[in-house]
Amino acid sequence: MADFVRKIGRDVLRSSHDAALTREWLVANGLGGYASSSISGAVTRRYHGLLVAALPAPLGRVVMLSQVNDVLIQADGTECRLSSHNPDTDPRNDGWVGNLAEFRMESGLPVWRFEIGDVVIEKQVVLPHRQNIVHVTYRILKAPQPVRLRLRPVLAVRKLEAAVDQPLARDYSITARGHEYEVQAGPGLPVLRMAIEGAELPMTLDGGARRDVFYQVEADRGYESRGSLWTPGYFSGHLSQGQTVTFVAATESWQRIWALPPNDVLRFEAERRRRLVHTAHPSLRTGAMAELVLSADSFIFVPAGRVADQMRARAEGDEVRTVIAGYHWFTDWGRDTMISLEGLTLTTGRHVEAGWILRTFAHYIRQGLIPNMFPDGKDEGLYHTADATLWFFHALNRYLRATGDRHTLQLLLPKLVGVIDHHRRGTRFGIGVDHDDGLLRQGQEGYQLTWMDAKVEDWVVTPRRGKAVEINALWYNALRLTASWLVEEGEAAAARPLEELAEQARVSFNRRFWCEHAGYLYDVVDGEQGDDAACRPNQIFAISLDNPVLDRARWEPVVETVRTRLLTPVGLRSLAPGSRDYKPKYFGDLRARDAAYHQGTVWGWLIGPYVDAWLKVHPEDREGARRLLEDFLPHLDEAGIGTIAEIFDAEPPFRPRGCISQAWSVAEVLRCWAATAPQPDVTKT
């Protein structure tokens, strides 16, 4: 399977001590679980693991299998590590000099090629779709004499967000049934099942042992960085040239584990991935964009923990789908889901799943709001958001434009009218219309309600309480869209009050938000400290949305301000340089990082609305818009291989930070790449 290959060669891997430690890979299982680590094999984050299982509430995602310490023993007895074994010191100094000749992602699946003298061996990781199962396969491509392979599984059994020094289990037990092994970590905890398929590698139980390890990235981020992992023993046996062996680990039943042999799992997963690329927009079917289509797939999942929701949806003849906001630590967030929906599903040809996502979130509407996010291991969402619900209208409009699905519109329209009514009357967290000007205000002490939502303990870094610019752009867009849908459904009388409110909001917006002395839009008006003229990217939404609230005469100066002060090769800065609170780098402990999160840090997803606004002002410059996206391509060899990170430092070299793979970063690049694809020349006959 080599349809879409991204290679990291020996020269890059050996260019520095950090080359194989700072680049990471990830494979998701469609349930919210995944496998991920550094290229070197060192688990540098608490979130790394070969099997992070997605389990029903209250467990949520659990790091079960941390790593497999693999060693090749040559005929003369020489032991050669195939990956870092994570000692209790800095993994850069663990003695792993590496026999790694090449790392590559084949159709989004990681493959390592090792060359040890005249022995060549490859390793590959595959997760069967929608199963908490991992296959680690070793292929002996060249070996003049038989070699011995020793595989030592190392377990964590720790909740995903738990500190590395807080495993769920203190005592482990292991039982064997023939060549099948089960590790029980404690009452109420999942059983990890392990086996070897394809060759004889008997297991030696050496009494069980705890091993202290050091997590470099956790140390850099100011968290607990030393913890212990547990191993029951090791598998070992001789292999000859041409042989293949697979280590299998799972929290699923043995029946599921053996339902398909590893070769079939790989073949079916390869075919599934080929279909995903084939159904995407034609401009996304080759090269880096095909890789991003596969990255997009990692975010769309069935929430394994919310069993009641799945039963409810199926009883209604529907399915539950939602979107993980980013890897490794985010769950599904309403805002991120709605912003990402078009890029992740509509441009990739997954229209049916787009409908499932919209109807899933419509079911969660409470008091006129959709959830801000679902905490890991919880059945209920949290609703502290002023914009996620308004993004729902935008996502539905893009869905209807792509599908013409009137049934879903008719199903959801009463809910949307109810959402607007709640906002008009006032709903939770101080969200409501100011009837004097028709603008939407929001804010409650101790809450961060816009997408600029950093908070450390009781400190809300960018509270933005008052009337925020993008909230009102979204509010106007939602009013116009809903009014148009009501008219289409023959309810013109119900649409008129919304049209009147939209017009009041438009007039007020242009009167209140234009900052004459700066030549761009205020970020917040009627705020706690009055009107805030900080130069931020939020103003771009007044142009980019389907119903732009800003008067056409002011589009050019706003776009030019964003271009000159906020645009970078990897997105828009969250605050312009020169501002009092500007932070050029995102680093340090949690407080330091969150202080910079929206105070200059570059956000990749913002390239999407910027491209939309640019094309409204310069409709003839599709090539220029495309060049903005091409700047992301070198980044696919950094951080998360074949995907796009959450954020970047605000100054060159724009180092990637935060999540290694972020849904809206990937989605907006895909969406805009398709939107800027060369148009056929209609003048040719």
C-alpha positions as CSV (number, residue, x, y, z in Angstrom):
1,M,0.0,0.0,0.0
2,A,2.0,3.0,-1.2
3,D,-0.6,5.3,-2.8
4,F,0.3,8.4,-0.8
5,V,3.7,8.3,0.7
6,R,5.5,10.9,2.8
7,K,9.1,10.0,3.6
8,I,11.5,11.2,6.2
9,G,14.9,10.0,5.2
10,R,18.1,9.0,7.0
11,D,19.7,12.4,6.4
12,V,16.9,14.2,8.1
13,L,16.5,11.7,11.0
14,R,20.2,12.0,11.7
15,S,20.5,15.7,11.3
16,S,20.1,16.4,15.0
17,H,19.4,14.6,18.3
18,D,15.8,16.0,18.2
19,A,14.9,15.1,14.6
20,A,13.2,11.8,15.5
21,L,11.9,13.1,18.8
22,T,10.1,16.2,17.7
23,R,8.3,14.7,14.7
24,E,5.3,12.6,15.6
25,W,2.8,10.3,13.9
26,L,-0.8,9.5,14.7
27,V,-3.4,6.9,13.5
28,A,-7.0,7.2,14.8
29,N,-9.5,4.4,15.1
30,G,-12.8,6.2,14.4
31,L,-14.0,5.9,18.0
32,G,-11.9,8.7,19.5
33,G,-9.0,6.3,20.3
34,Y,-5.7,6.3,18.5
35,A,-2.0,5.3,18.4
36,S,0.7,7.9,18.4
37,S,4.3,8.5,19.3
38,S,7.5,10.2,18.2
39,I,9.2,8.7,15.2
40,S,12.0,7.5,17.5
41,G,9.5,5.4,19.5
42,A,10.1,7.4,22.7
43,V,6.9,8.4,24.4
44,T,7.7,12.1,25.0
45,R,4.1,13.1,26.0
46,R,1.6,11.7,28.5
47,Y,-0.7,11.3,25.4
48,H,1.6,8.9,23.5
49,G,0.7,5.3,23.2
50,L,0.4,2.4,20.8
51,L,-3.1,1.8,22.0
52,V,-5.1,4.7,23.5
53,A,-8.5,3.0,23.8
54,A,-11.8,4.9,23.7
55,L,-14.0,3.4,26.3
56,P,-17.6,4.1,27.7
57,A,-18.0,6.7,30.4
58,P,-16.8,7.2,33.0
59,L,-13.4,5.9,31.7
60,G,-13.2,7.8,28.4
61,R,-9.8,7.5,26.6
62,V,-7.3,5.4,28.4
63,V,-3.6,4.9,27.5
64,M,-3.4,1.1,27.7
65,L,-0.3,0.1,25.8
66,S,2.4,2.7,26.0
67,Q,5.1,1.2,23.7
68,V,6.7,-2.0,22.6
69,N,10.4,-2.2,23.2
70,D,11.6,-4.1,20.2
71,V,15.1,-5.5,19.8
72,L,16.6,-7.4,16.9
73,I,19.3,-9.9,17.9
74,Q,21.6,-10.9,15.1
75,A,23.1,-14.3,14.6
76,D,26.3,-13.4,16.4
77,G,24.3,-12.2,19.5
78,T,24.5,-8.5,18.8
79,E,21.4,-6.7,20.1
80,C,20.1,-3.8,18.1
81,R,17.3,-1.6,19.3
82,L,14.6,-0.7,16.7
83,S,13.3,2.2,18.8
84,S,13.9,4.3,21.9
85,H,13.1,2.5,25.1
86,N,12.4,5.6,27.2
87,P,14.6,5.4,30.3
88,D,14.2,7.7,33.3
89,T,16.4,10.4,31.9
90,D,16.1,12.6,28.8
91,P,15.3,10.4,25.9
92,R,17.8,12.3,23.8
93,N,20.5,10.6,25.9
94,D,19.1,7.0,26.1
95,G,21.8,5.5,23.9
96,W,19.5,4.9,21.0
97,V,21.7,5.9,18.1
98,G,19.3,4.4,15.6
99,N,19.4,1.9,12.8
100,L,16.5,3.7,11.2
101,A,17.1,4.2,7.5
102,E,13.7,5.7,6.7
103,F,10.4,6.6,8.2
104,R,7.4,7.1,6.0
105,M,3.6,7.5,6.1
106,E,1.9,5.2,3.6
107,S,-1.6,6.4,3.0
108,G,-1.5,7.8,6.5
109,L,-0.1,4.7,8.2
110,P,3.4,4.8,9.8
111,V,6.2,2.5,8.5
112,W,9.8,2.3,9.8
113,R,12.6,0.8,7.7
114,F,15.7,-0.5,9.6
115,E,18.9,-1.5,8.1
116,I,21.3,-3.3,10.4
117,G,24.3,-4.6,8.6
118,D,22.9,-7.0,5.9
119,V,19.5,-7.3,7.7
120,V,16.6,-5.2,6.6
121,I,13.3,-5.1,8.6
122,E,10.2,-3.0,8.4
123,K,7.6,-2.2,11.1
124,Q,4.1,-0.9,10.5
125,V,1.3,0.2,12.8
126,V,-2.4,-0.3,11.8
127,L,-5.6,0.2,13.8
128,P,-8.7,-1.7,12.6
129,H,-11.4,0.9,12.0
130,R,-13.7,1.4,14.9
131,Q,-12.0,-1.1,17.1
132,N,-9.8,-0.6,20.1
133,I,-7.2,-2.9,18.6
134,V,-3.6,-2.2,17.4
135,H,-1.5,-4.3,15.1
136,V,2.3,-3.8,15.1
137,T,3.7,-5.8,12.2
138,Y,7.3,-6.7,11.5
139,R,8.5,-7.9,8.1
140,I,11.9,-9.4,7.6
141,L,12.8,-8.2,4.1
142,K,16.4,-9.3,4.1
143,A,18.3,-11.6,6.5
144,P,21.0,-14.0,5.2
145,Q,20.7,-15.9,8.5
146,P,17.7,-16.2,10.9
147,V,17.5,-13.4,13.4
148,R,15.8,-13.2,16.8
149,L,13.1,-10.6,17.5
150,R,12.3,-9.7,21.1
151,L,9.2,-7.6,21.8
152,R,8.5,-6.3,25.3
153,P,5.0,-4.7,25.7
154,V,5.0,-1.8,28.2
155,L,1.7,-0.7,29.8
156,A,0.5,2.5,31.2
157,V,-3.3,2.0,32.1
158,R,-3.8,5.7,32.8
159,K,-6.6,8.1,31.8
160,L,-5.5,10.2,28.9
161,E,-5.4,13.5,30.8
162,A,-4.0,12.0,34.0
163,A,-0.5,13.0,35.1
164,V,2.2,10.5,34.1
165,D,2.8,9.6,37.8
166,Q,-0.9,8.7,38.4
167,P,-1.6,5.3,36.7
168,L,-5.1,3.8,37.4
169,A,-3.6,0.5,38.6
170,R,-1.2,-0.4,41.3
171,D,-1.3,-4.1,40.9
172,Y,-1.4,-6.1,37.7
173,S,-2.1,-9.8,37.0
174,I,-1.6,-11.7,33.8
175,T,-3.3,-14.9,32.7
176,A,-2.5,-17.1,29.7
177,R,-4.8,-19.2,27.6
178,G,-2.6,-21.0,25.1
179,H,-1.0,-18.2,23.1
180,E,-3.5,-15.6,24.3
181,Y,-2.6,-13.3,27.2
182,E,-4.7,-11.1,29.3
183,V,-3.5,-8.4,31.7
184,Q,-5.9,-7.2,34.4
185,A,-5.0,-3.9,35.9
186,G,-7.7,-3.8,38.6
187,P,-11.4,-3.9,39.3
188,G,-13.5,-1.8,36.9
189,L,-10.6,-1.4,34.5
190,P,-10.4,-2.8,31.0
191,V,-8.5,-6.0,30.3
192,L,-5.6,-5.7,27.8
193,R,-5.4,-8.7,25.6
194,M,-2.2,-9.5,23.7
195,A,-1.1,-12.1,21.3
196,I,1.4,-12.9,18.4
197,E,0.2,-13.9,15.0
198,G,2.2,-15.2,12.0
199,A,5.2,-16.9,13.7
200,E,6.2,-18.6,16.9
201,L,7.3,-16.0,19.5
202,P,6.6,-17.5,22.9
203,M,6.1,-15.2,25.8
204,T,8.5,-15.2,28.8
205,L,7.0,-13.9,32.0
206,D,9.8,-12.4,33.9
207,G,7.9,-11.6,37.1
208,G,6.5,-8.2,36.0
209,A,8.5,-5.0,36.4
210,R,7.9,-1.3,36.8
211,R,10.2,1.0,34.8
212,D,10.6,4.6,35.4
213,V,10.4,6.8,32.3
214,F,11.0,10.5,31.5
215,Y,8.5,12.4,29.3
216,Q,10.5,15.3,27.6
217,V,7.5,17.3,26.3
218,E,5.7,17.1,29.6
219,A,8.8,18.6,31.3
220,D,8.9,21.3,28.7
221,R,5.3,22.1,29.3
222,G,5.7,22.4,33.1
223,Y,3.9,19.2,34.0
224,E,4.9,16.1,36.0
225,S,7.5,14.4,33.7
226,R,8.5,11.2,35.5
227,G,6.3,8.1,35.8
228,S,6.4,4.4,35.9
229,L,5.3,1.9,33.3
230,W,4.7,-1.9,33.8
231,T,5.8,-4.8,31.7
232,P,4.7,-8.5,32.2
233,G,7.5,-10.0,30.1
234,Y,8.5,-10.4,26.5
235,F,7.8,-12.3,23.3
236,S,10.8,-13.7,21.5
237,G,11.6,-16.0,18.6
238,H,13.6,-16.6,15.5
239,L,12.5,-15.2,12.1
240,S,13.9,-15.8,8.6
241,Q,13.9,-13.7,5.5
242,G,10.4,-13.3,4.1
243,Q,8.6,-13.9,7.4
244,T,6.1,-11.5,8.9
245,V,4.9,-11.4,12.5
246,T,2.3,-9.2,14.1
247,F,2.0,-8.2,17.8
248,V,-1.7,-7.6,18.6
249,A,-3.0,-5.7,21.6
250,A,-6.7,-4.8,22.3
251,T,-9.4,-4.1,24.8
252,E,-11.9,-5.8,22.5
253,S,-13.0,-9.4,22.9
254,W,-11.0,-12.3,21.5
255,Q,-13.8,-12.9,19.0
256,R,-13.3,-9.4,17.6
257,I,-9.5,-9.6,17.7
258,W,-9.4,-12.7,15.6
259,A,-12.3,-11.8,13.3
260,L,-9.9,-10.7,10.6
261,P,-6.2,-11.7,10.2
262,P,-3.7,-8.9,10.1
263,N,-3.1,-9.1,6.4
264,D,-6.9,-8.6,5.8
265,V,-7.0,-5.7,8.3
266,L,-4.3,-3.9,6.4
267,R,-5.8,-4.7,3.0
268,F,-9.3,-3.5,4.0
269,E,-7.9,-0.4,5.8
270,A,-5.9,0.5,2.7
271,E,-9.0,0.2,0.5
272,R,-11.0,2.3,2.9
273,R,-8.4,5.0,2.7
274,R,-8.3,4.8,-1.1
275,R,-12.0,5.3,-1.2
276,L,-11.8,8.3,1.1
277,V,-9.4,10.0,-1.3
278,H,-11.3,9.0,-4.4
279,T,-14.6,10.5,-3.2
280,A,-13.0,13.9,-2.3
281,H,-13.0,17.0,-4.5
282,P,-10.9,16.3,-7.6
283,S,-8.3,18.8,-6.6
284,L,-7.7,16.9,-3.3
285,R,-7.0,13.5,-4.7
286,T,-3.2,13.7,-5.1
287,G,-0.1,14.7,-3.2
288,A,-0.3,16.6,0.0
289,M,-4.0,17.3,-0.2
290,A,-4.7,13.5,-0.4
291,E,-2.7,13.2,2.8
292,L,-4.8,15.9,4.4
293,V,-8.0,14.1,3.3
294,L,-6.7,11.1,5.3
295,S,-5.9,13.4,8.2
296,A,-9.4,14.8,8.0
297,D,-10.7,11.2,8.5
298,S,-9.0,11.0,11.9
299,F,-11.2,13.7,13.4
300,I,-14.6,12.3,12.4
301,F,-15.7,9.7,14.9
302,V,-18.4,7.8,16.7
303,P,-18.3,8.8,20.4
304,A,-17.8,5.4,21.9
305,G,-18.6,6.6,25.4
306,R,-22.0,8.1,24.7
307,V,-24.0,4.9,24.4
308,A,-27.4,6.4,25.1
309,D,-26.9,8.9,22.2
310,Q,-26.1,6.2,19.8
311,M,-29.2,4.2,20.8
312,R,-31.4,7.3,20.5
313,A,-30.1,8.2,17.1
314,R,-30.4,4.6,15.7
315,A,-34.0,4.4,17.0
316,E,-34.7,7.5,14.9
317,G,-33.0,5.9,11.9
318,D,-30.0,8.1,12.2
319,E,-26.3,7.8,13.3
320,V,-24.2,9.8,15.8
321,R,-21.1,11.5,14.4
322,T,-19.0,14.3,15.8
323,V,-15.6,15.8,15.4
324,I,-12.5,15.7,17.6
325,A,-11.1,19.2,17.7
326,G,-7.5,18.1,17.9
327,Y,-4.9,15.5,18.9
328,H,-3.9,14.6,21.4
329,W,-6.0,16.1,24.2
330,F,-9.1,17.7,22.7
331,T,-12.5,16.0,22.6
332,D,-15.4,17.2,20.4
333,W,-16.1,20.9,20.6
334,G,-19.2,22.5,19.1
335,R,-17.4,25.6,17.7
336,D,-14.6,23.5,16.1
337,T,-17.0,21.0,14.7
338,M,-19.1,23.6,12.9
339,I,-16.2,25.6,11.6
340,S,-14.6,22.3,10.4
341,L,-17.7,20.7,9.0
342,E,-17.4,21.9,5.4
343,G,-13.7,21.1,5.0
344,L,-13.8,17.8,6.8
345,T,-16.9,16.4,5.2
346,L,-18.3,18.4,2.3
347,T,-15.1,18.9,0.3
348,T,-14.2,15.3,1.0
349,G,-17.5,13.9,-0.3
350,R,-18.8,12.7,3.1
351,H,-22.1,14.5,2.8
352,V,-24.1,11.8,4.7
353,E,-21.8,12.1,7.7
354,A,-22.1,15.9,7.6
355,G,-25.9,15.5,8.0
356,W,-25.4,13.1,10.9
357,I,-23.1,15.6,12.6
358,L,-25.6,18.5,12.2
359,R,-28.5,16.4,13.5
360,T,-26.4,15.1,16.3
361,F,-25.6,18.6,17.6
362,A,-29.2,19.7,17.0
363,H,-30.3,17.1,19.5
364,Y,-27.9,18.7,22.1
365,I,-29.5,22.2,21.9
366,R,-30.4,23.5,25.4
367,Q,-31.7,27.0,26.1
368,G,-30.8,28.1,22.6
369,L,-27.2,26.9,22.8
370,I,-25.2,23.9,21.5
371,P,-22.4,22.5,23.7
372,N,-19.1,24.2,23.8
373,M,-17.5,20.8,24.4
374,F,-17.9,17.3,25.9
375,P,-15.4,16.5,28.6
376,D,-13.6,13.2,28.1
377,G,-15.5,10.3,29.8
378,K,-18.7,12.4,30.3
379,D,-22.1,12.0,28.8
380,E,-23.2,15.6,29.1
381,G,-21.7,18.6,27.4
382,L,-20.8,22.1,28.7
383,Y,-22.5,25.1,27.2
384,H,-20.3,28.1,28.0
385,T,-20.0,29.4,24.4
386,A,-21.4,32.5,22.7
387,D,-20.4,31.6,19.1
388,A,-20.6,27.8,18.7
389,T,-24.4,28.0,18.2
390,L,-24.1,30.8,15.6
391,W,-21.5,28.7,13.7
392,F,-24.1,26.0,13.5
393,F,-26.2,28.2,11.1
394,H,-23.1,28.7,8.9
395,A,-22.4,25.0,8.8
396,L,-26.0,24.1,8.0
397,N,-26.0,26.7,5.1
398,R,-22.9,25.2,3.6
399,Y,-24.4,21.7,4.0
400,L,-27.6,22.7,2.3
401,R,-25.7,24.4,-0.6
402,A,-23.8,21.2,-1.2
403,T,-26.7,18.7,-0.7
404,G,-30.1,20.5,-1.1
405,D,-31.3,18.3,1.8
406,R,-34.6,20.0,2.5
407,H,-35.7,17.3,4.9
408,T,-32.9,18.2,7.3
409,L,-33.7,21.9,6.9
410,Q,-37.3,21.2,7.8
411,L,-36.3,19.1,10.7
412,L,-33.9,21.7,12.2
413,L,-35.7,25.0,11.2
414,P,-38.0,25.1,14.3
415,K,-34.9,24.5,16.5
416,L,-33.1,27.4,14.8
417,V,-36.0,29.7,15.2
418,G,-36.0,28.7,18.9
419,V,-32.3,29.5,19.1
420,I,-32.9,33.0,17.8
421,D,-35.8,33.5,20.2
422,H,-33.6,32.5,23.1
423,H,-31.0,35.0,22.0
424,R,-33.5,37.8,21.6
425,R,-34.9,37.2,25.1
426,G,-31.5,36.5,26.6
427,T,-30.1,33.1,27.6
428,R,-27.3,31.8,29.7
429,F,-23.9,33.5,30.4
430,G,-25.2,37.0,29.7
431,I,-25.8,36.1,26.0
432,G,-28.6,38.3,24.6
433,V,-29.7,41.1,22.2
434,D,-29.4,44.7,23.2
435,H,-32.7,45.9,22.0
436,D,-31.4,49.5,21.7
437,D,-29.2,48.5,18.8
438,G,-30.0,44.9,17.8
439,L,-26.4,43.8,18.6
440,L,-25.6,40.7,20.5
441,R,-23.8,41.0,23.8
442,Q,-22.2,38.3,25.9
443,G,-20.2,37.8,29.1
444,Q,-20.3,36.4,32.6
445,E,-17.7,36.7,35.2
446,G,-15.3,33.8,35.2
447,Y,-16.3,32.5,31.8
448,Q,-14.5,32.7,28.4
449,L,-17.3,32.5,25.8
450,T,-15.7,33.4,22.4
451,W,-13.1,31.3,20.5
452,M,-10.4,33.3,22.3
453,D,-11.1,31.2,25.4
454,A,-7.8,30.8,27.3
455,K,-8.3,30.5,31.1
456,V,-5.9,29.6,33.9
457,E,-7.6,28.9,37.2
458,D,-9.6,32.1,37.8
459,W,-7.8,34.2,35.2
460,V,-9.7,34.6,31.9
461,V,-7.0,35.9,29.6
462,T,-9.1,37.5,26.9
463,P,-12.6,37.8,28.4
464,R,-13.9,40.1,25.6
465,R,-17.2,40.6,27.5
466,G,-19.5,43.0,25.7
467,K,-20.3,43.1,22.0
468,A,-17.5,41.2,20.2
469,V,-17.0,41.8,16.5
470,E,-17.2,38.2,15.2
471,I,-20.1,37.3,17.4
472,N,-22.1,40.1,15.8
473,A,-21.0,39.1,12.3
474,L,-22.2,35.6,13.0
475,W,-25.4,36.9,14.6
476,Y,-26.2,38.9,11.5
477,N,-25.4,36.0,9.2
478,A,-27.6,33.7,11.3
479,L,-30.6,36.1,11.1
480,R,-30.3,36.5,7.4
481,L,-29.9,32.8,6.8
482,T,-32.9,31.8,9.0
483,A,-35.1,34.5,7.4
484,S,-34.2,33.2,3.9
485,W,-35.0,29.6,5.0
486,L,-38.3,30.6,6.4
487,V,-39.2,32.4,3.1
488,E,-38.2,29.3,1.2
489,E,-40.5,27.2,3.4
490,G,-43.4,29.5,2.8
491,E,-43.3,31.3,6.1
492,A,-42.6,34.9,5.0
493,A,-44.6,36.4,7.9
494,A,-42.3,34.6,10.4
495,A,-39.2,35.8,8.4
496,R,-40.1,39.6,8.5
497,P,-39.2,40.2,12.2
498,L,-35.8,38.5,11.7
499,E,-35.2,40.6,8.6
500,E,-36.0,43.8,10.6
501,L,-33.7,42.7,13.4
502,A,-30.9,41.9,10.9
503,E,-31.2,45.3,9.3
504,Q,-31.1,47.0,12.7
505,A,-28.0,44.9,13.6
506,R,-26.3,45.8,10.3
507,V,-26.8,49.5,10.7
508,S,-25.7,49.5,14.3
509,F,-22.7,47.3,13.5
510,N,-21.4,49.7,10.8
511,R,-22.0,52.7,13.1
512,R,-20.4,51.2,16.2
513,F,-17.6,48.9,15.1
514,W,-15.8,51.1,12.6
515,C,-12.7,52.6,14.3
516,E,-12.1,55.8,12.3
517,H,-8.7,56.7,13.7
518,A,-7.3,53.1,13.2
519,G,-9.0,52.4,9.8
520,Y,-10.3,49.0,10.9
521,L,-12.9,47.4,13.2
522,Y,-13.0,47.5,16.9
523,D,-12.6,44.0,18.4
524,V,-15.2,44.7,21.2
525,V,-17.6,47.6,21.8
526,D,-19.4,48.4,25.0
527,G,-16.9,46.2,26.8
528,E,-15.8,46.4,30.4
529,Q,-13.2,49.0,29.5
530,G,-15.2,50.6,26.8
531,D,-14.4,50.0,23.1
532,D,-11.4,47.8,22.4
533,A,-9.3,48.8,19.3
534,A,-6.9,45.9,19.6
535,C,-6.0,44.8,16.1
536,R,-7.2,41.2,16.0
537,P,-8.2,38.8,13.2
538,N,-11.8,38.6,14.4
539,Q,-12.8,41.5,12.2
540,I,-12.3,39.4,9.0
541,F,-15.5,37.6,9.7
542,A,-17.5,40.8,9.0
543,I,-16.5,40.2,5.4
544,S,-15.9,36.5,5.0
545,L,-19.3,35.1,6.0
546,D,-22.0,34.3,3.4
547,N,-23.9,37.4,4.6
548,P,-21.2,40.0,5.3
549,V,-22.4,42.6,7.9
550,L,-19.7,45.2,7.0
551,D,-20.5,47.8,4.3
552,R,-18.7,47.0,1.1
553,A,-16.9,50.4,1.1
554,R,-14.8,49.3,4.1
555,W,-13.8,45.8,3.0
556,E,-10.5,46.9,1.4
557,P,-9.0,48.7,4.5
558,V,-9.9,45.8,6.8
559,V,-8.4,43.2,4.5
560,E,-5.3,45.3,4.0
561,T,-4.9,45.8,7.8
562,V,-5.1,42.0,8.3
563,R,-2.7,41.4,5.4
564,T,0.0,43.8,6.6
565,R,-0.3,43.2,10.4
566,L,-1.6,39.7,11.0
567,L,-0.9,37.5,8.0
568,T,1.9,34.9,8.2
569,P,2.8,31.9,6.0
570,V,0.8,29.6,8.4
571,G,-2.3,31.6,9.3
572,L,-3.2,34.8,11.1
573,R,-1.7,36.2,14.3
574,S,-4.3,36.5,17.0
575,L,-2.9,40.0,17.9
576,A,-0.9,42.5,15.9
577,P,2.8,43.1,16.8
578,G,3.3,46.3,18.7
579,S,0.3,45.7,20.9
580,R,0.8,46.0,24.6
581,D,-0.1,42.3,25.3
582,Y,1.6,40.9,22.2
583,K,3.5,37.6,22.8
584,P,5.8,36.4,20.0
585,K,6.3,32.9,21.3
586,Y,4.0,30.2,22.8
587,F,6.1,28.3,25.3
588,G,6.6,27.5,29.0
589,D,4.3,26.3,31.6
590,L,0.5,26.4,31.4
591,R,0.1,30.0,32.6
592,A,2.8,31.3,30.3
593,R,1.4,29.4,27.3
594,D,-2.2,30.5,27.9
595,A,-1.0,34.1,28.3
596,A,0.2,33.9,24.7
597,Y,-2.6,31.7,23.3
598,H,-4.6,34.5,21.8
599,Q,-2.1,37.3,22.2
600,G,-0.1,37.0,19.0
601,T,0.1,33.2,18.5
602,V,-0.7,32.3,14.9
603,W,-3.8,30.1,14.3
604,G,-3.7,28.0,11.1
605,W,-7.5,27.8,10.7
606,L,-7.8,31.6,10.2
607,I,-6.3,31.3,6.8
608,G,-9.7,30.1,5.7
609,P,-11.8,33.2,6.4
610,Y,-8.9,35.3,5.2
611,V,-8.9,33.6,1.8
612,D,-12.7,34.1,1.7
613,A,-12.4,37.8,2.4
614,W,-9.4,38.2,0.0
615,L,-11.4,36.6,-2.8
616,K,-14.4,38.9,-2.1
617,V,-12.1,41.9,-2.5
618,H,-9.9,40.4,-5.2
619,P,-12.1,37.9,-7.0
620,E,-9.7,37.6,-9.9
621,D,-6.7,36.6,-7.7
622,R,-7.4,32.9,-7.2
623,E,-3.7,32.2,-7.8
624,G,-2.7,34.5,-5.1
625,A,-5.1,32.9,-2.7
626,R,-3.7,29.5,-3.6
627,R,-0.2,30.6,-2.9
628,L,-1.3,31.4,0.7
629,L,-2.2,27.8,1.1
630,E,1.0,26.4,-0.5
631,D,3.0,27.9,2.4
632,F,1.5,25.2,4.6
633,L,3.0,22.4,2.6
634,P,6.6,22.3,4.1
635,H,4.9,22.1,7.6
636,L,3.6,18.6,6.7
637,D,7.1,17.3,7.5
638,E,7.1,18.9,11.0
639,A,5.3,18.2,14.2
640,G,2.5,15.8,13.2
641,I,3.7,14.1,9.9
642,G,1.2,14.6,7.1
643,T,-1.2,16.9,9.1
644,I,-1.4,20.5,10.3
645,A,-0.8,21.8,13.8
646,E,-3.1,23.9,15.9
647,I,-1.0,27.0,16.4
648,F,2.4,28.5,15.6
649,D,4.7,31.1,17.1
650,A,4.0,34.6,15.9
651,E,7.5,35.3,14.5
652,P,9.8,33.4,12.2
653,P,10.5,30.5,12.0
654,F,6.8,30.1,13.0
655,R,7.5,27.0,15.1
656,P,4.4,24.7,15.4
657,R,2.9,24.5,18.8
658,G,-0.1,23.1,20.6
659,C,-1.9,20.1,19.1
660,I,0.1,18.3,16.4
661,S,-3.1,17.8,14.4
662,Q,-6.0,20.2,14.6
663,A,-9.4,19.7,12.8
664,W,-10.1,23.2,11.7
665,S,-6.5,23.8,10.5
666,V,-6.8,20.7,8.2
667,A,-10.4,21.5,7.3
668,E,-9.8,25.1,6.2
669,V,-6.8,24.3,4.1
670,L,-8.7,21.6,2.4
671,R,-11.8,23.7,1.9
672,C,-9.8,26.7,0.5
673,W,-7.6,24.5,-1.7
674,A,-10.8,23.1,-3.4
675,A,-12.2,26.6,-3.6
676,T,-9.1,28.0,-5.4
677,A,-8.7,25.1,-7.8
678,P,-8.1,26.3,-11.4
679,Q,-11.3,26.8,-13.2
680,P,-11.9,25.3,-16.7
681,D,-11.3,27.8,-19.5
682,V,-14.8,28.3,-20.9
683,T,-13.5,30.2,-23.8
684,K,-11.9,27.1,-25.3
685,T,-14.1,24.9,-27.6
